Amino acid sequence: MTTWQDLWHKQLFDLGQGHTISVNQLVLAAAVFLTGLFLASVLARILARNLARRSVSRGAVQTFQRAIFYTLLVTVALTTLRIMNIPLTMFAFLGGAIAIGVGFGAQNIINNFISGWILLAERQVRVGDLIEVQDHLGKVDSIGNRSTRVRRTDGIDMVVPNSMLLENTIINWTLTDKNVRAKLTVGVAYGSPTATVKKLIAQAVDEHPDVLKTPKPDVIFEDFGDNALIFDVYFWAQVRSAMELRLIQSAVRFRIDELFHQSSLVIAYPQQDTHLDTLKPLEIRIIDAINHHPLNQPTPQQPAPDKATPPRAAT
């Protein structure tokens, strides 16, 4: 009769060269691996939280947390193999077979995994950056093992493969700093004093507290448009999102409209002039709309009455 002790020490696998795996080794190794995996995750989060309290950037904290976690995970894996009495040399052949299978079946997964580490190392795209991916503008929320989550300006989350951020052209608005140049276009009616227009536009931009004084805003008389005199103003602002920039532009437009109204300047609108040839008198016709209405016209079943014939002349 098999006792629990015999079952506990029963050999399950014979790996050759004196290496065997018993039930107690398998259970102990599984317990050590799961416990070590949990502790590695908790310890990595604790260390990352302590770094975040020291005003370290989110990208650096995430990189440190991932490095600590995988380092501890490798240590736990090696300890588990040691408990099971499995030498690493036994994985030589198996590792080569797995490498071939991974090369064919999991090429994209490995590519995205390595790309994620490259992104964290080079820091060309960091957590919190405002980037533009395939005409979508958003902020980098996290860089994962396989993909990067980007939160668009409309609140929708995009999941972007890490390899796409390395293999394609990405516009990073905040790579070196958070300074972004903005542009506003204003059209005023022809005949407006251009010097006054330039002064009021510059005043509206300078009064906004979020507009940077350096570099200095520039007001450009851009063109003589079809319906207006076109002015462009370029200024720099420090923003953390696209909505902040739009709010600044909106506030400047409100102020420009207010200053123009106080100075009686007219913001132009589309219009068209019609010129008549008056070298000769204009011909004017008055048409009787009632008699010429289609309902008053004769129908085929009701022929129009013949016109009265003039009386014959007496012979």
Buried (B, 14 or more C-beta within 10 A) or exposed (E): EEEEEEEEEEEEEEEEEEEEBBBBBBEBBEEBBEEBBEEBBEBBEEBBEEBBEEEEBBBBBBBBBBEBBBEBBEEBEEBBBEBBBBEEEBEEEEEEEEEEEEEEEEEEEBBBBEBBBEBBEEBBBBBBBBBBBEEBBBBBBBBBEBBBBBBBBEEEEBEBBBBBBBEEEBEBBBBEEBBBEBEBEBBBBEEBEEEBBBBBBBEBBBEBEBBBEEEEBEBBEBEEBEEBBBBBBBBBBBBBBBEBBEBBBEBBEEBBBEBBEEEEBBBBEEEEEEEEEEEEEEEEEEEEEEEEEEEEEEEEEEEEEEEEEEEEEEE
